[in-house]
Amino acid sequence: MIKAIAAMDKNGLMGNNFELPWKTRTDTNWDLQNFKKLTTGNIVFMGYNTYKSLQNPLQNRLNVVEVNRPLSETLKAGFQTTPSLENFLTTNKELLCTRDLFIIGGSKILKKYAGYIEELILTEFFFSEKGNIYFPSEILQNFNACKQIGQYSNGNIKIFFNRN
């Protein structure tokens, strides 16, 4: 199954210069724990900017980076490249029978591959932060049948299922 997982503040903000705007807050650790729990043992698919924001590959996950142009540097160890999601899906059919693929960002990748997403796991924080990268809200038009899987003092986690 192809899923997307993201977090945003009450204004739809999901990043600040390719970092989490709330990364210094300790009251958001539940979101990171949920992310780790859901994605461990699966595939995380990301754009180049998300890759650049990571110090290391996410442990116990296959880390795949979309790179559709020649790179001037070698990717960090533990990351695999693909020119597109379509290419990865075509060349890894067996792997996708046993693992879920999570699109983890950034906003351009989420928007680009919105039509592939069957399930969206979205954390909605009740606070606002400062930043410059927003969740592409038009994606939500393709989803319904929401169920809440977590309620916290400063946010909640919801799952949205694709209408198709």
DSSP file (Angstrom, degrees, kcal/mol; ACC not computed):
  #  RESIDUE AA STRUCTURE BP1 BP2  ACC     N-H-->O    O-->H-N    N-H-->O    O-->H-N    TCO  KAPPA ALPHA  PHI   PSI    X-CA   Y-CA   Z-CA
    1    1 A M              0   0    0      0, 0.0   100,-2.4     0, 0.0     2,-0.6   0.000 360.0 360.0 360.0 142.4    0.0    0.0    0.0
    2    2 A I  E     +a  101   0A   0    114,-0.3   116,-2.9    98,-0.2   117,-1.2  -0.875 360.0 172.0 -99.8 122.5    1.2    3.5   -0.8
    3    3 A K  E     -ab 102 119A   0     98,-3.4   100,-3.2    -2,-0.6     2,-0.4  -0.830  23.6-145.9-123.9 160.7    0.8    5.9    2.2
    4    4 A A  E     -ab 103 120A   0    115,-2.2   117,-3.1    -2,-0.3     2,-0.4  -0.978  11.8-166.9-124.5 145.4    1.8    9.4    3.0
    5    5 A I  E     + b   0 121A   0     98,-2.1     2,-0.3    -2,-0.4   117,-0.2  -0.996  20.5 147.2-135.1 129.7    2.7   10.6    6.4
    6    6 A A  E     - b   0 122A   0    115,-2.2   117,-2.5    -2,-0.4     2,-0.3  -0.952  30.5-143.7-153.1 166.8    3.1   14.2    7.4
    7    7 A A  E     + b   0 123A   0     -2,-0.3     2,-0.3   115,-0.2   117,-0.2  -0.989  19.7 174.4-136.9 146.9    2.6   16.7   10.2
    8    8 A M  E     - b   0 124A   0    115,-2.2   117,-3.0    -2,-0.3     6,-0.2  -0.990  27.7-117.4-149.3 156.0    1.5   20.3   10.1
    9    9 A D    >   -     0   0    0      4,-2.2     3,-2.2    -2,-0.3   119,-0.2  -0.203  53.6 -81.3 -82.8-176.0    0.6   23.1   12.5
   10   10 A K  T 3  S+     0   0    0    117,-2.4   118,-0.1     1,-0.3   116,-0.1   0.653 132.2  50.6 -66.4 -12.8   -2.9   24.7   12.6
   11   11 A N  T 3  S-     0   0    0    116,-0.3    -1,-0.3     2,-0.1   117,-0.1   0.303 123.2-100.7-103.6   7.6   -2.0   26.8    9.6
   12   12 A G  S <  S+     0   0    0     -3,-2.2   123,-3.1     1,-0.3     2,-0.3   0.516  70.2 151.8  88.0   4.7   -0.8   24.0    7.4
   13   13 A L  E     +H  134   0B   0    121,-0.2    -4,-2.2     1,-0.1    -1,-0.3  -0.524  12.1 164.0 -71.8 131.7    2.9   24.7    8.0
   14   14 A M  E     +     0   0B   0    119,-3.3     2,-0.3     1,-0.3   120,-0.2   0.461  57.2  22.8-125.6  -6.5    5.1   21.6    7.8
   15   15 A G  E     -H  133   0B   0    118,-1.8   118,-2.1     5,-0.2   117,-1.3  -0.998  45.6-155.3-158.8 159.5    8.6   22.9    7.4
   16   16 A N  B >  S-I   19   0C   0      3,-2.7     3,-0.5    -2,-0.3   115,-0.1  -0.888  89.9 -27.0-138.8 105.3   11.0   25.7    7.9
   17   17 A N  T 3  S-     0   0    0     -2,-0.4     3,-0.1     1,-0.2   114,-0.0   0.915 126.6 -49.6  52.3  46.3   14.0   25.8    5.6
   18   18 A F  T 3  S+     0   0    0      1,-0.2     2,-0.3    34,-0.0    -1,-0.2   0.740 121.8  99.0  66.5  27.9   13.7   22.0    5.2
   19   19 A E  B <  S-I   16   0C   0     -3,-0.5    -3,-2.7    35,-0.0    -1,-0.2  -0.936  86.0 -92.5-132.3 159.8   13.6   21.2    8.9
   20   20 A L    >   -     0   0    0     -2,-0.3     3,-1.5    -5,-0.2    -5,-0.2  -0.598  30.5-143.4 -69.8 127.8   10.6   20.5   11.2
   21   21 A P  T 3  S+     0   0    0      0, 0.0     3,-0.3     0, 0.0   109,-0.2   0.744  99.7  45.5 -65.3 -21.8    9.6   23.9   12.7
   22   22 A W  T >  S+     0   0    0      1,-0.2     3,-1.7     2,-0.1     6,-0.2   0.103  73.6 120.0-106.4  20.5    8.8   22.2   16.0
   23   23 A K  T <  S+     0   0    0     -3,-1.5    -1,-0.2     1,-0.3     5,-0.0   0.726  75.6  50.5 -64.7 -21.2   12.0   20.1   16.3
   24   24 A T  T 3  S+     0   0    0     -3,-0.3     2,-0.4    -4,-0.2    -1,-0.3   0.530  88.6  99.6 -91.8  -5.9   13.0   21.7   19.6
   25   25 A R    X   -     0   0    0     -3,-1.7     3,-0.5     1,-0.1    -3,-0.0  -0.646  55.8-162.8 -80.9 133.0    9.6   21.2   21.2
   26   26 A T  G >  S+     0   0    0     -2,-0.4     3,-1.1     1,-0.2     4,-0.2   0.651  83.0  72.4 -87.4 -15.9    9.5   18.2   23.6
   27   27 A D  G 3  S+     0   0    0      1,-0.2   127,-0.2     2,-0.1    -1,-0.2   0.345  91.4  59.1 -82.4   9.2    5.7   18.2   23.6
   28   28 A T  G X>  +     0   0    0     -3,-0.5     3,-1.2    -6,-0.2     4,-1.1   0.256  68.8 105.6-115.3   9.7    5.7   16.8   20.0
   29   29 A N  H <> S+     0   0    0     -3,-1.1     4,-2.5     1,-0.3     5,-0.2   0.813  70.4  66.9 -60.5 -30.6    7.7   13.6   20.7
   30   30 A W  H 3> S+     0   0    0      1,-0.2     4,-2.0     2,-0.2    -1,-0.3   0.846  98.6  53.0 -58.6 -33.8    4.5   11.5   20.4
   31   31 A D  H <> S+     0   0    0     -3,-1.2     4,-2.5     2,-0.2    -1,-0.2   0.927 109.7  46.5 -68.7 -44.1    4.3   12.4   16.7
   32   32 A L  H  X S+     0   0    0     -4,-1.1     4,-2.5     2,-0.2    -2,-0.2   0.872 111.5  52.4 -65.2 -36.6    7.9   11.3   16.1
   33   33 A Q  H  X S+     0   0    0     -4,-2.5     4,-2.5     2,-0.2    -1,-0.2   0.905 110.3  48.0 -65.3 -40.6    7.2    8.1   18.0
   34   34 A N  H  X S+     0   0    0     -4,-2.0     4,-2.5     2,-0.2     5,-0.2   0.916 110.8  51.6 -64.5 -43.8    4.2    7.4   15.9
   35   35 A F  H  X S+     0   0    0     -4,-2.5     4,-2.3     1,-0.2     5,-0.2   0.934 112.4  45.6 -57.4 -48.0    6.1    8.1   12.7
   36   36 A K  H  X S+     0   0    0     -4,-2.5     4,-2.1     1,-0.2    -2,-0.2   0.925 112.6  50.6 -63.0 -45.3    8.8    5.7   13.7
   37   37 A K  H  < S+     0   0    0     -4,-2.5    -2,-0.2     1,-0.2    -1,-0.2   0.907 115.5  41.6 -59.9 -44.2    6.3    3.0   14.8
   38   38 A L  H  < S+     0   0    0     -4,-2.5    -1,-0.2     1,-0.2    -2,-0.2   0.856 120.3  40.2 -75.3 -35.9    4.4    3.2   11.5
   39   39 A T  H >< S+     0   0    0     -4,-2.3     3,-2.2    -5,-0.2    -2,-0.2   0.694  84.3 111.1 -91.5 -18.7    7.4    3.4    9.1
   40   40 A T  T 3< S+     0   0    0     -4,-2.1    21,-0.2     1,-0.3    20,-0.1  -0.320  87.5  16.5 -59.6 134.2    9.8    0.9   10.7
   41   41 A G  T 3  S+     0   0    0     19,-3.6    -1,-0.3     1,-0.3    20,-0.2   0.437 117.0  86.2  83.4   0.5   10.2   -2.1    8.5
   42   42 A N  S <  S-     0   0    0     -3,-2.2    20,-2.2    18,-0.2     2,-0.4  -0.363  85.1 -83.8-117.1-165.0    8.8   -0.4    5.5
   43   43 A I  E     -dc  62 101A   0     57,-2.6    59,-3.3    18,-0.2     2,-0.5  -0.906  29.0-158.7-109.1 131.2    9.9    1.9    2.7
   44   44 A V  E     -dc  63 102A   0     18,-2.8    20,-3.0    -2,-0.4     2,-0.5  -0.961   8.9-164.3-110.4 125.6   10.3    5.7    3.1
   45   45 A F  E     +dc  64 103A   0     57,-3.2    59,-2.6    -2,-0.5    60,-0.6  -0.926  17.7 166.5-112.5 127.7   10.2    7.6   -0.1
   46   46 A M  E     -dc  65 105A   0     18,-2.5    20,-2.7    -2,-0.5    60,-0.2  -0.915  33.6-111.4-140.3 161.8   11.4   11.2   -0.1
   47   47 A G     >  -     0   0    0     58,-2.6     4,-2.2    -2,-0.3     5,-0.1  -0.378  44.6 -98.0 -83.4 172.1   12.4   14.1   -2.3
   48   48 A Y  H  > S+     0   0    0     18,-0.4     4,-2.5     1,-0.2     5,-0.2   0.863 121.4  53.7 -63.0 -38.8   16.0   15.4   -2.5
   49   49 A N  H  > S+     0   0    0      2,-0.2     4,-1.3     1,-0.2    -1,-0.2   0.888 108.6  49.2 -66.7 -37.9   15.4   18.3    0.0
   50   50 A T  H  > S+     0   0    0      2,-0.2     4,-0.7     1,-0.2     3,-0.3   0.929 110.5  51.8 -64.3 -43.8   14.0   15.9    2.6
   51   51 A Y  H >< S+     0   0    0     -4,-2.2     3,-1.3     1,-0.2    -2,-0.2   0.930 107.8  51.8 -54.7 -47.2   17.1   13.7    2.1
   52   52 A K  H 3< S+     0   0    0     -4,-2.5    -1,-0.2     1,-0.3    -2,-0.2   0.796 104.4  57.8 -62.8 -27.9   19.4   16.7    2.6
   53   53 A S  H 3< S+     0   0    0     -4,-1.3     2,-0.4    -3,-0.3    -1,-0.3   0.660  91.8  85.8 -77.9 -14.8   17.6   17.5    5.9
   54   54 A L    <<  -     0   0    0     -3,-1.3     4,-0.0    -4,-0.7   -35,-0.0  -0.707  62.3-157.8 -90.9 135.5   18.4   14.0    7.3
   55   55 A Q  S    S-     0   0    0     -2,-0.4    -1,-0.1     1,-0.2    -4,-0.0   0.885  80.6  -0.6 -72.2 -39.5   21.7   13.4    9.0
   56   56 A N  S    S-     0   0    0     20,-0.1    -1,-0.2    22,-0.0    22,-0.1  -0.898  92.5 -78.4-142.5 165.0   21.5    9.7    8.5
   57   57 A P        -     0   0    0      0, 0.0     2,-0.4     0, 0.0    22,-0.1  -0.363  57.1 -97.0 -64.6 153.0   19.1    7.2    6.9
   58   58 A L    >   -     0   0    0     20,-0.1     3,-0.9     1,-0.1   -14,-0.1  -0.609  50.3-112.6 -72.7 124.4   16.1    6.3    9.0
   59   59 A Q  T 3  S+     0   0    0     -2,-0.4   -18,-0.2     1,-0.2    -1,-0.1  -0.194  90.5  12.8 -64.7 147.8   17.0    3.1   10.7
   60   60 A N  T 3  S+     0   0    0      1,-0.2   -19,-3.6   -20,-0.1     2,-0.3   0.778 109.2  95.8  59.4  31.1   15.2   -0.2    9.9
   61   61 A R  S <  S-     0   0    0     -3,-0.9     2,-0.7   -21,-0.2   -18,-0.2  -0.983  81.6-113.0-142.1 150.7   13.6    1.3    6.8
   62   62 A L  E     -d   43   0A   0    -20,-2.2   -18,-2.8    -2,-0.3     2,-0.7  -0.808  35.3-150.7 -83.5 117.3   14.5    1.2    3.1
   63   63 A N  E     -de  44  79A   0     -2,-0.7    17,-2.7    15,-0.6     2,-0.5  -0.825  16.8-176.6 -97.7 112.5   15.3    4.9    2.4
   64   64 A V  E     -de  45  80A   0    -20,-3.0   -18,-2.5    -2,-0.7     2,-0.5  -0.935   6.6-164.8-116.9 130.8   14.6    5.9   -1.2
   65   65 A V  E     -de  46  81A   0     15,-3.1    17,-1.9    -2,-0.5     2,-0.6  -0.948  19.4-131.5-116.8 128.0   15.3    9.3   -2.6
   66   66 A E  E     + e   0  82A   0    -20,-2.7     2,-0.4    -2,-0.5   -18,-0.4  -0.693  33.6 169.3 -76.9 119.6   13.9   10.6   -5.9
   67   67 A V        +     0   0    0     15,-2.6     4,-0.1    -2,-0.6    17,-0.1  -0.938  10.2 169.1-133.0 108.7   16.8   12.0   -7.9
   68   68 A N        +     0   0    0     -2,-0.4    -1,-0.1     2,-0.1    -2,-0.0   0.069  62.8  52.2-112.7  24.7   15.9   12.8  -11.5
   69   69 A R  S    S-     0   0    0      0, 0.0     2,-0.1     0, 0.0     0, 0.0  -0.975  98.1 -82.2-148.2 157.9   19.0   14.7  -12.4
   70   70 A P        -     0   0    0      0, 0.0     2,-0.3     0, 0.0    -2,-0.1  -0.385  46.2-137.5 -63.0 138.5   22.8   14.0  -12.2
   71   71 A L        -     0   0    0      1,-0.1     4,-0.0     2,-0.1    -4,-0.0  -0.745   9.9-149.6 -98.4 145.1   24.1   14.7   -8.7
   72   72 A S  S    S+     0   0    0     -2,-0.3     2,-0.3     2,-0.1    -1,-0.1   0.615  84.3  46.3 -85.3 -12.8   27.5   16.5   -8.1
   73   73 A E  S    S-     0   0    0     -3,-0.0     2,-0.3     0, 0.0    -2,-0.1  -0.855  89.4-105.4-125.7 162.7   27.9   14.6   -4.8
   74   74 A T        -     0   0    0     -2,-0.3     3,-0.1     1,-0.1    -2,-0.1  -0.678  42.4-110.1 -83.9 138.3   27.6   10.9   -3.8
   75   75 A L        -     0   0    0     -2,-0.3     3,-0.1     1,-0.1    -1,-0.1  -0.329  40.4 -94.7 -64.6 150.2   24.6   10.1   -1.7
   76   76 A K    >   -     0   0    0      1,-0.1     3,-1.2     2,-0.1    -1,-0.1  -0.292  53.3 -87.0 -61.2 150.5   25.1    9.3    2.0
   77   77 A A  T 3  S+     0   0    0      1,-0.2    -1,-0.1    -3,-0.1     3,-0.1  -0.298 112.9  37.5 -59.7 142.7   25.4    5.6    2.8
   78   78 A G  T 3  S+     0   0    0      1,-0.3   -15,-0.6    -3,-0.1     2,-0.4   0.422  92.3 105.7  95.6  -0.8   22.1    3.9    3.4
   79   79 A F  E <   -e   63   0A   0     -3,-1.2     2,-0.4   -17,-0.1    -1,-0.3  -0.906  51.5-158.3-113.4 143.0   20.1    5.8    0.8
   80   80 A Q  E     -e   64   0A   0    -17,-2.7   -15,-3.1    -2,-0.4     2,-0.3  -0.916  12.3-142.5-115.7 143.5   18.9    4.4   -2.5
   81   81 A T  E     +e   65   0A   0     -2,-0.4   -15,-0.2   -17,-0.2     3,-0.0  -0.734  18.4 176.4-106.8 157.5   18.0    6.5   -5.5
   82   82 A T  E     -e   66   0A   0    -17,-1.9   -15,-2.6    -2,-0.3     3,-0.1  -0.969  33.6-131.1-149.7 147.0   15.3    6.2   -8.1
   83   83 A P  S    S-     0   0    0      0, 0.0     2,-0.3     0, 0.0     3,-0.1   0.739  87.3 -10.0 -73.4 -19.4   14.4    8.6  -10.9
   84   84 A S     >  -     0   0    0      1,-0.1     4,-2.0   -19,-0.1     5,-0.1  -0.986  65.8-105.8-166.6 164.0   10.7    8.5  -10.0
   85   85 A L  H  > S+     0   0    0     -2,-0.3     4,-2.8     2,-0.2     5,-0.2   0.903 119.7  56.5 -63.1 -41.3    8.1    6.8   -7.9
   86   86 A E  H  > S+     0   0    0      1,-0.2     4,-2.2     2,-0.2    -1,-0.2   0.918 106.9  48.9 -57.0 -45.0    6.8    5.0  -11.0
   87   87 A N  H  > S+     0   0    0      1,-0.2     4,-2.2     2,-0.2    -1,-0.2   0.918 111.7  48.8 -61.7 -44.6   10.3    3.6  -11.7
   88   88 A F  H  X S+     0   0    0     -4,-2.0     4,-0.9     1,-0.2    -2,-0.2   0.916 111.5  49.3 -63.4 -42.9   10.6    2.4   -8.1
   89   89 A L  H  < S+     0   0    0     -4,-2.8     3,-0.4     1,-0.2    -1,-0.2   0.891 112.7  47.9 -63.7 -39.7    7.2    0.8   -8.2
   90   90 A T  H >< S+     0   0    0     -4,-2.2     3,-0.5    -5,-0.2    -1,-0.2   0.887 116.4  41.6 -68.4 -40.1    7.9   -1.0  -11.5
   91   91 A T  H 3< S+     0   0    0     -4,-2.2    -1,-0.2     1,-0.2    -2,-0.2   0.469 118.1  45.4 -90.5  -1.5   11.3   -2.3  -10.4
   92   92 A N  T 3X  +     0   0    0     -4,-0.9     4,-1.8    -3,-0.4    -1,-0.2  -0.111  63.7 134.1-132.7  38.3   10.4   -3.4   -6.9
   93   93 A K  T <4 S+     0   0    0     -3,-0.5     4,-0.5     1,-0.2    -1,-0.1   0.886  75.7  49.4 -58.1 -43.3    7.0   -5.2   -7.2
   94   94 A E  T >> S+     0   0    0      1,-0.2     3,-1.2     2,-0.2     4,-0.5   0.908 109.2  52.2 -65.0 -41.5    8.0   -8.1   -5.0
   95   95 A L  H >> S+     0   0    0      1,-0.3     3,-1.2     2,-0.2     4,-1.1   0.873 104.4  57.0 -61.2 -37.6    9.2   -5.8   -2.2
   96   96 A L  H 3< S+     0   0    0     -4,-1.8    -1,-0.3     1,-0.3    -2,-0.2   0.581  94.6  67.4 -74.4  -8.6    5.9   -3.9   -2.3
   97   97 A C  H <4 S+     0   0    0     -3,-1.2    -1,-0.3    -4,-0.5    -2,-0.2   0.730 113.0  30.0 -77.5 -22.4    4.1   -7.2   -1.6
   98   98 A T  H << S+     0   0    0     -3,-1.2     2,-0.3    -4,-0.5    -2,-0.2   0.507 120.5  46.9-115.1  -8.2    5.6   -7.3    1.9
   99   99 A R  S  < S-     0   0    0     -4,-1.1     2,-0.3   -57,-0.0   -57,-0.1  -0.966  70.4-126.1-136.7 150.6    6.1   -3.7    2.8
  100  100 A D        -     0   0    0     -2,-0.3   -57,-2.6    -3,-0.1     2,-0.5  -0.668  23.2-134.7 -87.2 151.1    4.2   -0.4    2.7
  101  101 A L  E     -ac   2  43A   0   -100,-2.4   -98,-3.4    -2,-0.3     2,-0.6  -0.946  17.6-161.9-107.7 124.7    5.7    2.6    1.0
  102  102 A F  E     -ac   3  44A   0    -59,-3.3   -57,-3.2    -2,-0.5     2,-0.7  -0.928  11.1-148.2-108.6 119.6    5.4    5.9    2.9
  103  103 A I  E     +ac   4  45A   0   -100,-3.2   -98,-2.1    -2,-0.6   -57,-0.2  -0.789  21.2 178.6 -81.5 119.9    5.9    9.1    1.1
  104  104 A I  E     +     0   0A   0    -59,-2.6     2,-0.2    -2,-0.7   -58,-0.2   0.432  32.8 166.7-110.2   0.0    7.4   11.3    3.8
  105  105 A G  E     - c   0  46A   0    -60,-0.6   -58,-2.6     1,-0.2    -1,-0.4  -0.608  57.4-108.5 127.8 174.2    8.0   14.6    2.0
  106  106 A G     >  -     0   0    0    -60,-0.2     4,-2.4    -2,-0.2    -1,-0.2   0.379  55.4-105.1 -87.6-158.4    8.5   17.2    1.2
  107  107 A S  H  > S+     0   0    0      1,-0.2     4,-2.3     2,-0.2     5,-0.2   0.837 117.5  55.1 -64.2 -34.8    5.5   19.1    0.0
  108  108 A K  H  > S+     0   0    0      2,-0.2     4,-2.8     1,-0.2    -1,-0.2   0.916 110.3  45.7 -65.4 -42.4    6.6   18.9   -3.7
  109  109 A I  H  > S+     0   0    0      2,-0.2     4,-2.3     1,-0.2    -2,-0.2   0.905 112.1  51.8 -67.5 -41.4    6.8   15.1   -3.6
  110  110 A L  H  < S+     0   0    0     -4,-2.4    -2,-0.2     1,-0.2    -1,-0.2   0.933 114.9  42.5 -58.8 -45.3    3.5   14.9   -1.8
  111  111 A K  H >< S+     0   0    0     -4,-2.3     3,-1.1     1,-0.2     4,-0.3   0.916 112.8  52.8 -67.8 -43.7    1.8   17.0   -4.4
  112  112 A K  H 3< S+     0   0    0     -4,-2.8     3,-0.3     1,-0.2    -1,-0.2   0.875 120.7  31.6 -60.3 -40.0    3.5   15.3   -7.3
  113  113 A Y  T >X S+     0   0    0     -4,-2.3     3,-1.8     1,-0.2     4,-0.8   0.092  79.0 119.7-109.6  22.4    2.5   11.8   -6.3
  114  114 A A  G X4 S+     0   0    0     -3,-1.1     3,-0.8     1,-0.3    -1,-0.2   0.835  71.1  62.0 -55.7 -34.9   -0.9   12.6   -4.6
  115  115 A G  G 34 S+     0   0    0     -3,-0.3    -1,-0.3    -4,-0.3    -2,-0.1   0.666 101.9  51.8 -68.3 -16.4   -2.7   10.4   -7.1
  116  116 A Y  G <4 S+     0   0    0     -3,-1.8     2,-0.3  -113,-0.0  -114,-0.3   0.659  83.4 106.2 -90.2 -19.0   -0.8    7.3   -5.8
  117  117 A I    <<  +     0   0    0     -3,-0.8  -114,-0.2    -4,-0.8     3,-0.1  -0.471  37.4 173.9 -73.6 122.8   -1.6    7.8   -2.2
  118  118 A E  S    S+     0   0    0   -116,-2.9    44,-2.5    -2,-0.3     2,-0.4   0.707  72.2  24.2 -96.3 -26.3   -4.1    5.4   -0.8
  119  119 A E  E     -bF   3 161A   0   -117,-1.2  -115,-2.2    42,-0.2     2,-0.5  -0.998  65.1-159.3-143.7 136.3   -3.9    6.4    2.8
  120  120 A L  E     -bF   4 160A   0     40,-2.9    40,-3.1    -2,-0.4     2,-0.6  -0.973   0.7-164.7-119.8 122.1   -2.8    9.6    4.4
  121  121 A I  E     -bF   5 159A   0   -117,-3.1  -115,-2.2    -2,-0.5     2,-0.5  -0.935  20.1-179.2-106.2 114.9   -1.7    9.8    8.0
  122  122 A L  E     -bF   6 158A   0     36,-2.7    36,-2.5    -2,-0.6     2,-0.5  -0.959  21.9-154.0-127.1 122.0   -1.7   13.4    9.1
  123  123 A T  E     -bF   7 157A   0   -117,-2.5  -115,-2.2    -2,-0.5     2,-0.6  -0.815  12.7-163.1 -89.4 130.2   -0.8   14.9   12.4
  124  124 A E  E     -bF   8 156A   0     32,-2.9    32,-1.8    -2,-0.5     2,-0.2  -0.939   5.6-156.5-117.1 108.2   -2.5   18.2   13.0
  125  125 A F  E     - F   0 155A   0   -117,-3.0    30,-0.3    -2,-0.6   -97,-0.0  -0.564  13.7-142.1 -81.8 148.2   -0.9   20.3   15.8
  126  126 A F  S    S+     0   0    0     28,-2.6     2,-0.2    -2,-0.2    29,-0.1   0.551  79.2  73.6 -86.4  -8.1   -3.1   22.9   17.5
  127  127 A F  S    S-     0   0    0     27,-0.5  -117,-2.4  -117,-0.0     2,-0.4  -0.487  75.5-127.9 -98.7 171.0   -0.3   25.4   17.8
  128  128 A S        -     0   0    0   -119,-0.2     2,-0.2    -2,-0.2    -2,-0.1  -0.952  23.1-177.8-122.3 146.0    1.3   27.6   15.1
  129  129 A E        -     0   0    0     -2,-0.4     2,-0.4  -116,-0.0  -116,-0.1  -0.672  30.4 -99.7-125.6 179.3    5.0   27.9   14.2
  130  130 A K        +     0   0    0     -2,-0.2     2,-0.3  -109,-0.2    -2,-0.0  -0.874  60.3 111.3-106.5 140.6    7.0   30.0   11.8
  131  131 A G        -     0   0    0     -2,-0.4  -115,-0.3  -115,-0.1     3,-0.1  -0.977  58.1-118.4 178.7-169.8    8.3   28.5    8.6
  132  132 A N  S    S+     0   0    0   -117,-1.3     2,-0.5    -2,-0.3  -116,-0.2   0.317  78.8  81.8-139.5   7.3    8.0   28.5    4.8
  133  133 A I  E     -H   15   0B   0   -118,-2.1  -119,-3.3   -26,-0.0  -118,-1.8  -0.976  57.3-167.9-123.1 124.0    6.9   25.0    3.6
  134  134 A Y  E     -H   13   0B   0     -2,-0.5  -121,-0.2  -121,-0.3  -122,-0.1  -0.817  28.6-105.9-115.2 148.8    3.2   24.2    3.7
  135  135 A F        -     0   0    0   -123,-3.1     2,-1.5    -2,-0.3     3,-0.1  -0.512  42.0-112.5 -65.2 131.9    1.3   21.0    3.3
  136  136 A P    >   -     0   0    0      0, 0.0     3,-2.2     0, 0.0     4,-0.3  -0.529  33.5-167.4 -71.5  93.8   -0.4   20.9   -0.1
  137  137 A S  G >  S+     0   0    0     -2,-1.5     3,-1.3     1,-0.3     4,-0.3   0.708  76.0  75.0 -60.9 -23.1   -4.0   21.2    1.2
  138  138 A E  G >  S+     0   0    0      1,-0.3     3,-1.2     2,-0.2    -1,-0.3   0.741  82.2  71.7 -63.0 -20.0   -5.5   20.3   -2.2
  139  139 A I  G X  S+     0   0    0     -3,-2.2     3,-2.1     1,-0.2    -1,-0.3   0.877  85.7  65.5 -59.7 -37.3   -4.4   16.7   -1.5
  140  140 A L  G X  S+     0   0    0     -3,-1.3     3,-1.6    -4,-0.3    -1,-0.2   0.706  84.0  74.1 -62.5 -19.3   -7.2   16.4    1.1
  141  141 A Q  G <  S+     0   0    0     -3,-1.2    -1,-0.3    -4,-0.3    -2,-0.2   0.739  93.5  54.5 -64.6 -21.4   -9.8   16.8   -1.7
  142  142 A N  G <  S+     0   0    0     -3,-2.1    21,-2.4    -4,-0.3    22,-0.4   0.406 103.6  71.1 -90.5   2.4   -9.0   13.2   -2.7
  143  143 A F  E <   +G  162   0A   0     -3,-1.6     2,-0.2    19,-0.2    19,-0.2  -0.845  44.7 143.4-126.2 155.0   -9.6   11.8    0.8
  144  144 A N  E     +G  161   0A   0     17,-2.6    17,-2.5    -2,-0.3    -2,-0.0  -0.828  42.1  80.4-158.2-160.1  -12.4   11.0    3.2
  145  145 A A  E     -     0   0A   0     -2,-0.2     2,-0.2    15,-0.2    -1,-0.1   0.931  66.0-169.5  51.0  54.5  -13.5    8.4    5.8
  146  146 A C  E     -     0   0A   0     14,-0.1     2,-0.4    -3,-0.1    14,-0.2  -0.468  13.6-173.6 -76.8 141.6  -11.2    9.9    8.4
  147  147 A K  E     -G  159   0A   0     12,-2.1    12,-3.0    -2,-0.2     2,-0.4  -0.999  21.7-129.3-133.2 141.3  -10.5    8.1   11.7
  148  148 A Q  E     +G  158   0A   0     -2,-0.4    10,-0.3    10,-0.2     3,-0.1  -0.736  23.7 176.7 -89.6 130.6   -8.6    9.5   14.6
  149  149 A I  E     +     0   0A   0      8,-2.6     2,-0.3    -2,-0.4     9,-0.2   0.461  67.6  22.8-112.7  -3.6   -5.8    7.3   15.9
  150  150 A G  E     -G  157   0A   0      7,-1.3     7,-2.3     2,-0.0     2,-0.4  -0.928  54.2-166.9-162.3 138.1   -4.4    9.6   18.5
  151  151 A Q  E     +G  156   0A   0     -2,-0.3     2,-0.3     5,-0.2     5,-0.2  -0.995  19.3 171.6-128.0 125.2   -5.5   12.6   20.6
  152  152 A Y  E >   -G  155   0A   0      3,-3.1     3,-1.1    -2,-0.4    -2,-0.0  -0.820  47.1-102.5-129.6 166.6   -3.0   14.7   22.5
  153  153 A S  T 3  S+     0   0    0     -2,-0.3     3,-0.1     1,-0.3    -1,-0.0   0.789 121.6  29.7 -63.3 -26.8   -3.0   17.9   24.4
  154  154 A N  T 3  S-     0   0    0   -127,-0.2   -28,-2.6     1,-0.2   -27,-0.5   0.192 130.6 -18.6-120.0  18.0   -1.4   19.8   21.5
  155  155 A G  E <   -FG 125 152A   0     -3,-1.1    -3,-3.1   -30,-0.3     2,-0.3  -0.973  55.0-122.6 168.5-179.7   -2.6   17.9   18.5
  156  156 A N  E     -FG 124 151A   0    -32,-1.8   -32,-2.9    -2,-0.3     2,-0.5  -0.967  14.8-128.9-147.3 163.5   -4.1   14.7   17.0
  157  157 A I  E     -FG 123 150A   0     -7,-2.3    -8,-2.6    -2,-0.3    -7,-1.3  -0.969  28.1-177.3-116.8 128.5   -3.3   12.1   14.4
  158  158 A K  E     -FG 122 148A   0    -36,-2.5   -36,-2.7    -2,-0.5     2,-0.5  -0.923  18.6-143.2-125.3 150.4   -5.9   11.2   11.8
  159  159 A I  E     -FG 121 147A   0    -12,-3.0   -12,-2.1    -2,-0.3     2,-0.4  -0.958  15.2-166.1-112.0 131.1   -6.0    8.7    9.0
  160  160 A F  E     -F  120   0A   0    -40,-3.1   -40,-2.9    -2,-0.5     2,-0.4  -0.943   8.7-147.4-115.5 137.6   -7.6    9.6    5.7
  161  161 A F  E     -FG 119 144A   0    -17,-2.5   -17,-2.6    -2,-0.4   -42,-0.2  -0.862  24.4-107.9-107.7 140.0   -8.5    7.1    3.1
  162  162 A N  E     - G   0 143A   0    -44,-2.5   -19,-0.2    -2,-0.4   -44,-0.1  -0.357  19.2-137.3 -64.0 139.8   -8.5    7.8   -0.6
  163  163 A R              0   0    0    -21,-2.4    -1,-0.1     1,-0.2   -20,-0.1   0.803 360.0 360.0 -66.8 -30.4  -12.0    8.0   -2.2
  164  164 A N              0   0    0    -22,-0.4    -1,-0.2   -46,-0.0    -2,-0.1   0.486 360.0 360.0 -72.7 360.0  -10.9    6.0   -5.3
